[in-house]
Amino acid sequence: MVGRLLMLAAVCLLGGLLSASLVRFSPGYGVDERELDPRLSQASVEAIRNSHRLNSGLLSYYGHYLSGAVHGDLGSSLWLQRPISALLKERFPVTAKSVLIGVSLAWFVALTLSLAGVFLRGFYFDISTTLISGVFIALPAAVVAIFSVYLRAPVSVAIAVVTFPKLFRYLRNLLNHAYAQPYIMAARARGISRAKILFRHILPLASPTLFALMGVSLAVAFGAAIPIEALCDSPGVGQLAWQAALNRDLPLIMNLTLLVTLITVAANMFANAAHERAM
Amino acid sequence: MNTPRLRLICALVLGLIFVLGLFAGTVSPYPYAKQFREHPNVAPSSTHLLGTDSLGRDLFARVIYGTRVSLLLAPAAALLSTLLAGILGGFAGLLGGWCEKIILAATDLSMALPLLFVLLALRALLPLDISPILSVIATFALLGLLGWPSSLRVVWAATKNLRNSDFLLLARATGCSRRRMIVRHLLPNLRPVLFAQFWISIPVFVLTEATLSMLGLGVIEPLPSWGNLLRGLEDISAVSANPWRLTPLVLLILVVICFQFILPAQEETA
Protein backbone atom coordinates (compact mmCIF):
# COMPACT_ATOMS: atom_id res chain seq x y z
CA MET A 1 0.00 0.00 0.00
CA VAL A 2 2.88 2.35 0.89
CA GLY A 3 4.47 1.60 -2.48
CA ARG A 4 1.25 2.48 -4.29
CA LEU A 5 0.87 5.73 -2.38
CA LEU A 6 4.47 6.58 -3.26
CA MET A 7 3.65 5.83 -6.91
CA LEU A 8 0.64 8.16 -6.71
CA ALA A 9 2.83 10.88 -5.15
CA ALA A 10 5.47 10.34 -7.87
CA VAL A 11 2.82 10.63 -10.58
CA CYS A 12 1.58 13.87 -8.96
CA LEU A 13 5.06 15.39 -8.71
CA LEU A 14 6.37 14.25 -12.10
CA GLY A 15 3.09 15.03 -13.87
CA GLY A 16 3.10 18.44 -12.20
CA LEU A 17 6.69 19.08 -13.27
CA LEU A 18 5.87 18.05 -16.83
CA SER A 19 2.83 20.34 -16.84
CA ALA A 20 4.82 23.21 -15.35
CA SER A 21 7.57 22.74 -17.98
CA LEU A 22 5.03 22.83 -20.81
CA VAL A 23 3.32 25.94 -19.46
CA ARG A 24 6.60 27.71 -18.63
CA PHE A 25 8.25 27.04 -22.01
CA SER A 26 5.16 27.53 -24.15
CA PRO A 27 5.37 30.35 -26.71
CA GLY A 28 3.95 33.58 -25.27
CA TYR A 29 4.56 32.72 -21.61
CA GLY A 30 4.83 35.88 -19.48
CA VAL A 31 3.22 38.08 -22.12
CA ASP A 32 0.26 39.92 -20.64
CA GLU A 33 -2.34 41.61 -22.84
CA ARG A 34 -2.86 44.24 -20.12
CA GLU A 35 0.54 45.70 -21.05
CA LEU A 36 -1.07 46.96 -24.27
CA ASP A 37 -3.73 48.93 -22.39
CA PRO A 38 -2.91 52.65 -23.07
CA ARG A 39 -4.70 53.69 -19.85
CA LEU A 40 -2.06 51.98 -17.69
CA SER A 41 0.88 54.05 -16.49
CA GLN A 42 4.49 52.97 -17.02
CA ALA A 43 4.68 52.03 -13.31
CA SER A 44 1.64 49.72 -13.63
CA VAL A 45 3.09 48.05 -16.75
CA GLU A 46 6.37 47.57 -14.91
CA ALA A 47 4.51 46.09 -11.92
CA ILE A 48 2.78 43.57 -14.23
CA ARG A 49 6.13 42.62 -15.80
CA ASN A 50 7.72 42.22 -12.37
CA SER A 51 4.90 39.93 -11.23
CA HIS A 52 5.74 37.64 -14.18
CA ARG A 53 9.50 37.85 -13.56
CA LEU A 54 9.03 36.60 -9.98
CA ASN A 55 8.37 33.05 -11.20
CA SER A 56 10.24 33.06 -14.49
CA GLY A 57 12.52 30.07 -13.69
CA LEU A 58 11.06 26.59 -14.12
CA LEU A 59 11.76 25.45 -10.56
CA SER A 60 10.49 28.64 -8.95
CA TYR A 61 7.40 28.44 -11.19
CA TYR A 62 6.87 24.81 -10.20
CA GLY A 63 7.49 25.57 -6.50
CA HIS A 64 4.99 28.42 -6.68
CA TYR A 65 2.46 26.12 -8.38
CA LEU A 66 2.95 23.35 -5.80
CA SER A 67 2.63 25.66 -2.81
CA GLY A 68 -0.54 27.10 -4.33
CA ALA A 69 -1.92 23.62 -5.09
CA VAL A 70 -1.39 22.55 -1.46
CA HIS A 71 -3.61 25.46 -0.43
CA GLY A 72 -6.21 24.68 -3.08
CA ASP A 73 -5.04 27.41 -5.48
CA LEU A 74 -4.37 25.90 -8.92
CA GLY A 75 -3.84 29.25 -10.60
CA SER A 76 -6.12 31.10 -13.00
CA SER A 77 -7.44 30.27 -16.43
CA LEU A 78 -5.88 32.57 -19.03
CA TRP A 79 -8.92 32.37 -21.25
CA LEU A 80 -11.79 32.57 -18.74
CA GLN A 81 -9.88 34.74 -16.21
CA ARG A 82 -11.27 32.65 -13.37
CA PRO A 83 -9.65 30.48 -10.68
CA ILE A 84 -9.10 26.94 -12.02
CA SER A 85 -10.21 25.36 -8.72
CA ALA A 86 -13.62 27.10 -9.03
CA LEU A 87 -13.96 25.89 -12.64
CA LEU A 88 -13.15 22.32 -11.59
CA LYS A 89 -15.66 22.52 -8.74
CA GLU A 90 -18.33 23.56 -11.23
CA ARG A 91 -17.50 21.21 -14.09
CA PHE A 92 -16.12 18.04 -12.54
CA PRO A 93 -19.37 16.74 -10.96
CA VAL A 94 -21.06 16.87 -14.41
CA THR A 95 -18.35 14.70 -16.00
CA ALA A 96 -18.04 12.40 -12.98
CA LYS A 97 -21.77 11.67 -13.09
CA SER A 98 -21.79 10.99 -16.87
CA VAL A 99 -18.66 8.84 -16.67
CA LEU A 100 -19.88 6.78 -13.73
CA ILE A 101 -23.30 6.15 -15.28
CA GLY A 102 -21.72 5.44 -18.68
CA VAL A 103 -19.13 3.02 -17.31
CA SER A 104 -21.73 1.21 -15.17
CA LEU A 105 -24.02 0.87 -18.20
CA ALA A 106 -21.16 -0.39 -20.38
CA TRP A 107 -20.14 -2.94 -17.72
CA PHE A 108 -23.73 -4.15 -17.33
CA VAL A 109 -24.26 -4.65 -21.08
CA ALA A 110 -20.79 -6.10 -21.72
CA LEU A 111 -20.97 -8.53 -18.79
CA THR A 112 -24.53 -9.63 -19.66
CA LEU A 113 -23.67 -10.25 -23.32
CA SER A 114 -20.39 -11.99 -22.46
CA LEU A 115 -22.07 -14.32 -19.97
CA ALA A 116 -24.92 -14.97 -22.41
CA GLY A 117 -22.31 -15.81 -25.07
CA VAL A 118 -20.47 -18.19 -22.76
CA PHE A 119 -23.58 -20.06 -21.64
CA LEU A 120 -25.68 -19.95 -24.81
CA ARG A 121 -22.83 -20.85 -27.18
CA GLY A 122 -24.99 -19.84 -30.15
CA PHE A 123 -23.30 -19.31 -33.50
CA TYR A 124 -25.61 -16.47 -34.59
CA PHE A 125 -25.41 -14.81 -31.17
CA ASP A 126 -21.62 -14.91 -31.36
CA ILE A 127 -21.54 -13.52 -34.91
CA SER A 128 -24.02 -10.73 -34.17
CA THR A 129 -22.29 -9.58 -30.96
CA THR A 130 -18.89 -9.70 -32.71
CA LEU A 131 -20.26 -7.62 -35.58
CA ILE A 132 -21.95 -5.06 -33.31
CA SER A 133 -18.90 -4.64 -31.09
CA GLY A 134 -16.67 -4.51 -34.20
CA VAL A 135 -18.72 -1.65 -35.69
CA PHE A 136 -18.87 0.21 -32.35
CA ILE A 137 -15.11 -0.13 -31.87
CA ALA A 138 -14.57 1.34 -35.34
CA LEU A 139 -16.60 4.47 -34.54
CA PRO A 140 -14.59 7.49 -33.37
CA ALA A 141 -15.96 8.88 -30.10
CA ALA A 142 -16.79 12.15 -31.88
CA VAL A 143 -19.07 10.31 -34.36
CA VAL A 144 -20.82 8.57 -31.46
CA ALA A 145 -21.34 12.03 -29.96
CA ILE A 146 -22.93 13.33 -33.18
CA PHE A 147 -25.26 10.32 -33.37
CA SER A 148 -26.22 10.82 -29.72
CA VAL A 149 -27.16 14.42 -30.59
CA TYR A 150 -29.28 13.15 -33.52
CA LEU A 151 -31.01 10.61 -31.27
CA ARG A 152 -31.16 12.96 -28.25
CA ALA A 153 -29.44 10.33 -26.12
CA PRO A 154 -27.80 11.43 -22.85
CA VAL A 155 -24.03 11.92 -22.67
CA SER A 156 -23.69 8.91 -20.39
CA VAL A 157 -25.17 6.63 -23.08
CA ALA A 158 -22.64 7.93 -25.62
CA ILE A 159 -19.83 7.24 -23.14
CA ALA A 160 -21.24 3.74 -22.62
CA VAL A 161 -21.30 3.13 -26.39
CA VAL A 162 -17.61 4.06 -26.65
CA THR A 163 -16.56 2.02 -23.59
CA PHE A 164 -18.74 -1.05 -24.23
CA PRO A 165 -16.96 -2.67 -27.23
CA LYS A 166 -13.51 -2.56 -25.62
CA LEU A 167 -14.88 -4.03 -22.40
CA PHE A 168 -16.96 -6.64 -24.20
CA ARG A 169 -14.05 -8.01 -26.21
CA TYR A 170 -11.86 -8.43 -23.12
CA LEU A 171 -14.67 -9.86 -21.02
CA ARG A 172 -15.78 -12.34 -23.65
CA ASN A 173 -12.25 -13.67 -24.20
CA LEU A 174 -11.65 -13.78 -20.47
CA LEU A 175 -14.85 -15.65 -19.65
CA ASN A 176 -14.46 -18.02 -22.61
CA HIS A 177 -10.93 -18.82 -21.45
CA ALA A 178 -12.15 -19.43 -17.89
CA TYR A 179 -15.07 -21.56 -19.13
CA ALA A 180 -12.71 -23.79 -21.12
CA GLN A 181 -10.64 -24.77 -18.08
CA PRO A 182 -10.58 -28.55 -17.50
CA TYR A 183 -11.90 -28.35 -13.94
CA ILE A 184 -14.91 -26.30 -15.13
CA MET A 185 -15.60 -28.91 -17.82
CA ALA A 186 -15.44 -31.51 -15.08
CA ALA A 187 -17.88 -29.48 -12.97
CA ARG A 188 -20.28 -29.24 -15.93
CA ALA A 189 -19.96 -32.99 -16.52
CA ARG A 190 -20.92 -33.58 -12.88
CA GLY A 191 -24.11 -31.58 -13.43
CA ILE A 192 -23.27 -28.61 -11.21
CA SER A 193 -25.64 -25.71 -11.88
CA ARG A 194 -24.58 -22.88 -14.21
CA ALA A 195 -25.03 -20.25 -11.49
CA LYS A 196 -22.77 -22.17 -9.15
CA ILE A 197 -20.13 -22.64 -11.88
CA LEU A 198 -20.29 -18.93 -12.63
CA PHE A 199 -20.07 -17.61 -9.08
CA ARG A 200 -17.85 -20.29 -7.53
CA HIS A 201 -15.45 -21.05 -10.37
CA ILE A 202 -15.48 -18.64 -13.32
CA LEU A 203 -15.71 -15.26 -11.61
CA PRO A 204 -13.01 -16.00 -8.98
CA LEU A 205 -10.68 -17.13 -11.78
CA ALA A 206 -11.37 -14.03 -13.86
CA SER A 207 -11.47 -11.55 -10.96
CA PRO A 208 -7.85 -10.22 -11.20
CA THR A 209 -8.39 -9.13 -14.79
CA LEU A 210 -11.90 -7.86 -14.03
CA PHE A 211 -10.52 -5.57 -11.32
CA ALA A 212 -7.78 -4.34 -13.65
CA LEU A 213 -10.39 -3.69 -16.35
CA MET A 214 -12.36 -1.43 -14.02
CA GLY A 215 -9.47 1.05 -13.88
CA VAL A 216 -8.91 0.81 -17.64
CA SER A 217 -12.60 1.40 -18.40
CA LEU A 218 -12.54 4.62 -16.34
CA ALA A 219 -9.53 5.86 -18.33
CA VAL A 220 -11.31 5.05 -21.63
CA ALA A 221 -14.47 6.80 -20.43
CA PHE A 222 -12.65 9.97 -19.39
CA GLY A 223 -10.86 10.05 -22.75
CA ALA A 224 -14.20 9.68 -24.54
CA ALA A 225 -15.71 12.47 -22.43
CA ILE A 226 -13.71 15.15 -24.32
CA PRO A 227 -15.25 14.77 -27.79
CA ILE A 228 -18.64 13.69 -26.44
CA GLU A 229 -19.03 16.64 -24.08
CA ALA A 230 -17.61 19.02 -26.67
CA LEU A 231 -20.04 17.99 -29.40
CA CYS A 232 -23.05 17.35 -27.11
CA ASP A 233 -22.55 20.74 -25.41
CA SER A 234 -22.36 19.19 -21.95
CA PRO A 235 -20.67 21.55 -19.46
CA GLY A 236 -18.13 19.11 -18.01
CA VAL A 237 -14.33 18.96 -17.81
CA GLY A 238 -14.13 17.28 -21.24
CA GLN A 239 -15.74 20.29 -22.89
CA LEU A 240 -13.58 22.59 -20.75
CA ALA A 241 -10.40 20.76 -21.93
CA TRP A 242 -11.45 21.14 -25.56
CA GLN A 243 -12.23 24.83 -25.16
CA ALA A 244 -8.96 25.33 -23.28
CA ALA A 245 -7.05 23.68 -26.16
CA LEU A 246 -8.80 25.87 -28.75
CA ASN A 247 -8.00 28.99 -26.69
CA ARG A 248 -4.43 27.86 -25.89
CA ASP A 249 -5.17 28.04 -22.16
CA LEU A 250 -2.28 25.79 -21.11
CA PRO A 251 -2.52 26.20 -17.30
CA LEU A 252 -6.15 25.07 -17.43
CA ILE A 253 -5.60 22.12 -19.75
CA MET A 254 -2.55 20.92 -17.80
CA ASN A 255 -4.51 21.00 -14.54
CA LEU A 256 -7.33 19.04 -16.17
CA THR A 257 -4.86 16.47 -17.51
CA LEU A 258 -3.33 16.10 -14.04
CA LEU A 259 -6.75 15.70 -12.45
CA VAL A 260 -7.80 12.94 -14.87
CA THR A 261 -4.41 11.24 -14.52
CA LEU A 262 -4.73 11.19 -10.74
CA ILE A 263 -8.25 9.76 -10.95
CA THR A 264 -7.08 7.03 -13.35
CA VAL A 265 -4.06 6.11 -11.22
CA ALA A 266 -6.14 6.17 -8.02
CA ALA A 267 -8.81 3.98 -9.67
CA ASN A 268 -6.15 1.48 -10.76
CA MET A 269 -4.68 1.48 -7.25
CA PHE A 270 -8.09 0.94 -5.71
CA ALA A 271 -8.79 -1.90 -8.17
CA ASN A 272 -5.46 -3.58 -7.33
CA ALA A 273 -6.03 -3.21 -3.60
CA ALA A 274 -9.55 -4.65 -3.92
CA HIS A 275 -8.16 -7.56 -5.93
CA GLU A 276 -5.53 -8.32 -3.30
CA ARG A 277 -8.14 -8.23 -0.57
CA ALA A 278 -10.36 -10.57 -2.60
CA MET A 279 -7.49 -13.03 -2.97
CA MET B 1 -13.22 -15.92 -36.90
CA ASN B 2 -9.71 -15.24 -38.23
CA THR B 3 -9.95 -17.71 -41.09
CA PRO B 4 -7.38 -17.36 -43.87
CA ARG B 5 -10.09 -16.59 -46.42
CA LEU B 6 -11.53 -13.77 -44.32
CA ARG B 7 -8.05 -12.38 -43.81
CA LEU B 8 -7.42 -12.51 -47.53
CA ILE B 9 -10.65 -10.64 -48.28
CA CYS B 10 -9.81 -7.99 -45.67
CA ALA B 11 -6.27 -7.66 -47.04
CA LEU B 12 -7.66 -7.19 -50.57
CA VAL B 13 -10.14 -4.54 -49.39
CA LEU B 14 -7.40 -2.71 -47.49
CA GLY B 15 -5.03 -3.02 -50.44
CA LEU B 16 -7.65 -1.57 -52.80
CA ILE B 17 -8.33 1.39 -50.48
CA PHE B 18 -4.58 1.99 -50.03
CA VAL B 19 -4.03 1.97 -53.81
CA LEU B 20 -6.95 4.39 -54.32
CA GLY B 21 -5.40 6.71 -51.75
CA LEU B 22 -1.93 6.36 -53.19
CA PHE B 23 -3.07 7.25 -56.70
CA ALA B 24 -5.53 9.92 -55.55
CA GLY B 25 -4.19 12.37 -58.13
CA THR B 26 -5.01 9.97 -60.99
CA VAL B 27 -8.28 8.55 -59.65
CA SER B 28 -9.81 11.82 -58.52
CA PRO B 29 -11.49 13.88 -61.26
CA TYR B 30 -10.82 17.23 -59.53
CA PRO B 31 -8.34 18.73 -57.07
CA TYR B 32 -9.60 18.40 -53.48
CA ALA B 33 -9.91 22.16 -52.92
CA LYS B 34 -11.58 23.07 -56.23
CA GLN B 35 -14.87 24.83 -55.63
CA PHE B 36 -17.92 24.66 -57.87
CA ARG B 37 -19.55 27.70 -56.32
CA GLU B 38 -22.68 27.43 -58.42
CA HIS B 39 -23.26 23.82 -57.20
CA PRO B 40 -23.04 23.62 -53.39
CA ASN B 41 -24.63 20.60 -51.66
CA VAL B 42 -25.65 18.91 -54.93
CA ALA B 43 -26.74 15.26 -55.06
CA PRO B 44 -24.56 12.58 -56.68
CA SER B 45 -24.41 12.81 -60.48
CA SER B 46 -22.13 11.80 -63.33
CA THR B 47 -20.02 14.97 -62.82
CA HIS B 48 -19.86 14.67 -59.03
CA LEU B 49 -19.97 10.98 -58.07
CA LEU B 50 -20.73 11.60 -54.38
CA GLY B 51 -22.15 15.10 -54.76
CA THR B 52 -20.57 18.25 -53.35
CA ASP B 53 -20.18 19.73 -49.87
CA SER B 54 -21.55 23.05 -48.60
CA LEU B 55 -18.62 24.92 -50.22
CA GLY B 56 -19.22 23.23 -53.58
CA ARG B 57 -16.16 20.95 -53.40
CA ASP B 58 -16.38 17.51 -55.00
CA LEU B 59 -16.95 14.98 -52.20
CA PHE B 60 -15.47 12.03 -54.13
CA ALA B 61 -12.21 13.93 -54.68
CA ARG B 62 -12.06 14.92 -51.03
CA VAL B 63 -12.73 11.34 -49.84
CA ILE B 64 -9.99 9.96 -52.09
CA TYR B 65 -7.43 12.61 -51.02
CA GLY B 66 -8.58 12.20 -47.39
CA THR B 67 -7.91 8.47 -47.69
CA ARG B 68 -4.37 9.27 -48.76
CA VAL B 69 -3.78 11.53 -45.75
CA SER B 70 -5.34 9.20 -43.18
CA LEU B 71 -4.17 5.85 -44.51
CA LEU B 72 -0.63 6.75 -45.48
CA LEU B 73 0.28 8.82 -42.46
CA ALA B 74 -1.25 6.55 -39.80
CA PRO B 75 1.22 3.74 -40.73
CA ALA B 76 4.05 6.31 -40.61
CA ALA B 77 2.99 7.30 -37.06
CA ALA B 78 2.63 3.61 -36.16
CA LEU B 79 6.14 2.98 -37.50
CA LEU B 80 7.52 5.79 -35.33
CA SER B 81 5.78 4.56 -32.18
CA THR B 82 6.80 0.93 -32.83
CA LEU B 83 10.38 2.03 -33.44
CA LEU B 84 10.44 3.93 -30.15
CA ALA B 85 8.83 1.00 -28.34
CA GLY B 86 11.27 -1.43 -29.98
CA ILE B 87 14.37 0.55 -29.08
CA LEU B 88 13.37 1.45 -25.51
CA GLY B 89 11.67 -1.90 -24.77
CA GLY B 90 14.59 -3.79 -26.27
CA PHE B 91 17.10 -1.87 -24.15
CA ALA B 92 15.02 -2.35 -21.00
CA GLY B 93 14.59 -6.08 -21.61
CA LEU B 94 18.20 -6.69 -22.61
CA LEU B 95 20.09 -4.54 -20.13
CA GLY B 96 17.89 -4.94 -17.05
CA GLY B 97 18.91 -3.20 -13.82
CA TRP B 98 18.50 0.57 -13.41
CA CYS B 99 18.03 1.14 -17.13
CA GLU B 100 15.04 -1.22 -17.09
CA LYS B 101 13.59 0.37 -13.96
CA ILE B 102 13.84 3.92 -15.32
CA ILE B 103 12.36 3.01 -18.70
CA LEU B 104 9.50 1.05 -17.11
CA ALA B 105 8.76 3.84 -14.62
CA ALA B 106 8.62 6.34 -17.51
CA THR B 107 6.32 3.94 -19.37
CA ASP B 108 4.01 3.57 -16.36
CA LEU B 109 3.85 7.33 -16.00
CA SER B 110 3.08 7.77 -19.71
CA MET B 111 0.41 5.08 -19.58
CA ALA B 112 -1.24 6.84 -16.63
CA LEU B 113 -1.62 10.02 -18.70
CA PRO B 114 -4.85 9.98 -20.75
CA LEU B 115 -3.74 10.10 -24.42
CA LEU B 116 -6.43 12.47 -25.68
CA PHE B 117 -5.87 14.98 -22.87
CA VAL B 118 -2.10 14.97 -23.50
CA LEU B 119 -2.66 15.31 -27.25
CA LEU B 120 -4.92 18.30 -26.65
CA ALA B 121 -2.35 19.86 -24.32
CA LEU B 122 0.52 19.40 -26.78
CA ARG B 123 -1.59 20.49 -29.72
CA ALA B 124 -2.52 23.60 -27.72
CA LEU B 125 1.18 24.51 -27.64
CA LEU B 126 1.06 25.03 -31.40
CA PRO B 127 -0.80 27.94 -32.94
CA LEU B 128 -4.22 27.07 -34.38
CA ASP B 129 -3.55 28.86 -37.68
CA ILE B 130 -0.64 26.68 -38.82
CA SER B 131 -0.56 25.58 -42.45
CA PRO B 132 -2.58 22.45 -43.37
CA ILE B 133 0.57 20.47 -44.25
CA LEU B 134 2.14 21.38 -40.90
CA SER B 135 -1.08 20.37 -39.12
CA VAL B 136 -0.91 16.92 -40.75
CA ILE B 137 2.74 16.48 -39.76
CA ALA B 138 2.13 17.77 -36.22
CA THR B 139 -0.92 15.53 -35.70
CA PHE B 140 0.70 12.31 -36.84
CA ALA B 141 4.09 13.11 -35.24
CA LEU B 142 2.33 13.66 -31.90
CA LEU B 143 0.46 10.36 -32.33
CA GLY B 144 3.71 8.55 -33.12
CA LEU B 145 5.61 10.16 -30.25
CA LEU B 146 2.90 9.49 -27.67
CA GLY B 147 1.61 6.08 -28.77
CA TRP B 148 4.57 3.90 -27.72
CA PRO B 149 3.98 3.00 -24.02
CA SER B 150 1.62 0.05 -24.41
CA SER B 151 3.75 -1.40 -27.25
CA LEU B 152 6.87 -0.96 -25.13
CA ARG B 153 5.46 -3.18 -22.38
CA VAL B 154 4.88 -5.99 -24.90
CA VAL B 155 8.31 -5.61 -26.53
CA TRP B 156 10.00 -5.47 -23.11
CA ALA B 157 8.27 -8.68 -21.96
CA ALA B 158 9.17 -10.47 -25.21
CA THR B 159 12.81 -9.31 -25.03
CA LYS B 160 13.09 -10.37 -21.41
CA ASN B 161 11.74 -13.82 -22.27
CA LEU B 162 14.19 -14.12 -25.14
CA ARG B 163 17.12 -12.95 -23.00
CA ASN B 164 16.44 -15.77 -20.57
CA SER B 165 15.90 -18.37 -23.30
CA ASP B 166 18.16 -21.39 -23.70
CA PHE B 167 19.37 -20.57 -27.20
CA LEU B 168 20.57 -17.09 -26.19
CA LEU B 169 22.25 -18.55 -23.09
CA LEU B 170 24.02 -21.01 -25.38
CA ALA B 171 24.99 -18.20 -27.77
CA ARG B 172 26.43 -16.21 -24.86
CA ALA B 173 28.28 -19.27 -23.57
CA THR B 174 29.88 -19.86 -26.95
CA GLY B 175 31.23 -16.29 -26.97
CA CYS B 176 28.77 -14.78 -29.44
CA SER B 177 29.21 -10.99 -29.56
CA ARG B 178 26.40 -8.77 -28.29
CA ARG B 179 25.94 -7.20 -31.72
CA ARG B 180 25.62 -10.60 -33.42
CA MET B 181 23.26 -11.78 -30.70
CA ILE B 182 20.97 -8.81 -31.25
CA VAL B 183 21.09 -8.86 -35.05
CA ARG B 184 21.04 -12.62 -35.68
CA HIS B 185 19.08 -13.98 -32.75
CA LEU B 186 17.05 -11.34 -30.96
CA LEU B 187 15.66 -9.19 -33.77
CA PRO B 188 14.40 -12.08 -35.95
CA ASN B 189 12.52 -13.45 -32.92
CA LEU B 190 11.15 -10.02 -32.00
CA ARG B 191 9.94 -9.34 -35.53
CA PRO B 192 6.44 -10.88 -35.14
CA VAL B 193 5.88 -8.93 -31.90
CA LEU B 194 6.99 -5.65 -33.47
CA PHE B 195 4.90 -6.34 -36.57
CA ALA B 196 1.82 -7.05 -34.43
CA GLN B 197 2.33 -3.83 -32.44
CA PHE B 198 2.74 -1.84 -35.65
CA TRP B 199 -0.41 -3.37 -37.09
CA ILE B 200 -2.42 -2.78 -33.88
CA SER B 201 -1.36 0.89 -33.74
CA ILE B 202 -2.58 1.82 -37.24
CA PRO B 203 -6.38 1.69 -36.61
CA VAL B 204 -5.88 3.33 -33.21
CA PHE B 205 -4.09 6.26 -34.85
CA VAL B 206 -6.64 6.49 -37.67
CA LEU B 207 -9.45 6.75 -35.09
CA THR B 208 -7.55 9.24 -32.88
CA GLU B 209 -6.78 11.45 -35.88
CA ALA B 210 -10.47 11.35 -36.81
CA THR B 211 -11.49 12.45 -33.31
CA LEU B 212 -8.86 15.21 -33.17
CA SER B 213 -9.77 16.53 -36.62
CA MET B 214 -13.49 16.48 -35.77
CA LEU B 215 -12.66 18.66 -32.76
CA GLY B 216 -10.79 21.09 -35.01
CA LEU B 217 -7.40 20.19 -33.53
CA GLY B 218 -6.12 17.75 -36.13
CA VAL B 219 -5.72 18.12 -39.89
CA ILE B 220 -6.77 21.62 -40.93
CA GLU B 221 -8.97 22.49 -43.94
CA PRO B 222 -8.75 22.72 -46.92
CA LEU B 223 -6.56 19.57 -46.74
CA PRO B 224 -9.00 16.66 -46.36
CA SER B 225 -8.67 13.76 -43.95
CA TRP B 226 -11.31 11.28 -42.84
CA GLY B 227 -11.51 13.19 -39.55
CA ASN B 228 -12.31 16.61 -40.98
CA LEU B 229 -14.59 15.06 -43.63
CA LEU B 230 -16.60 13.53 -40.77
CA ARG B 231 -17.25 17.04 -39.46
CA GLY B 232 -19.81 17.23 -42.27
CA LEU B 233 -21.96 14.81 -40.27
CA GLU B 234 -22.78 17.60 -37.81
CA ASP B 235 -25.17 19.04 -40.42
CA ILE B 236 -28.05 16.55 -40.18
CA SER B 237 -30.13 18.22 -42.92
CA ALA B 238 -27.26 17.91 -45.41
CA VAL B 239 -26.71 14.25 -44.44
CA SER B 240 -30.39 13.37 -44.81
CA ALA B 241 -30.48 15.18 -48.18
CA ASN B 242 -27.36 13.38 -49.40
CA PRO B 243 -26.65 10.12 -47.47
CA TRP B 244 -23.49 9.69 -49.58
CA ARG B 245 -21.90 12.11 -47.12
CA LEU B 246 -21.60 9.07 -44.87
CA THR B 247 -18.98 7.58 -47.26
CA PRO B 248 -15.95 8.62 -45.13
CA LEU B 249 -17.57 7.03 -42.07
CA VAL B 250 -18.31 3.80 -43.97
CA LEU B 251 -14.72 3.72 -45.25
CA LEU B 252 -13.36 4.33 -41.76
CA ILE B 253 -15.47 1.53 -40.25
CA LEU B 254 -14.53 -0.81 -43.10
CA VAL B 255 -10.81 -0.12 -42.70
CA VAL B 256 -10.81 -0.53 -38.91
CA ILE B 257 -12.80 -3.78 -39.13
CA CYS B 258 -10.44 -5.10 -41.84
CA PHE B 259 -7.43 -4.27 -39.63
CA GLN B 260 -9.09 -6.12 -36.74
CA PHE B 261 -9.59 -9.26 -38.81
CA ILE B 262 -6.10 -9.17 -40.29
CA LEU B 263 -4.42 -8.72 -36.91
CA PRO B 264 -2.30 -11.76 -36.18
CA ALA B 265 -3.71 -13.90 -33.36
CA GLN B 266 -1.88 -13.69 -30.03
CA GLU B 267 -0.63 -17.24 -30.21
CA GLU B 268 0.97 -16.58 -33.60
CA THR B 269 2.93 -13.58 -32.36
CA ALA B 270 3.99 -15.11 -29.04
Interface residues (C-beta under 8 A of the other chain):
Chain A: M7 A10 V11 L14 G15 S19 L22 S26 P27 T130 G134 V135 I137 A138 L139 P140 A141 A142 V143 I146 Y150 A219 F222 G223 I226 P227 A230 L231 A241 W242 A244 A245 L246 R248 D249 L250 I253 M254 L256 T257 V260 T261 T264 V265 N268
Chain B: M1 A105 D108 L109 A112 L113 P114 L115 L116 F117 V118 L120 A121 L122 R123 A124 L125 P127 L128 P203 L207 A210 T211 M214 L215 G216 L217 G227 L230 L233 E234 I236 L249 L252 I253 V255 V256 I257 Q260
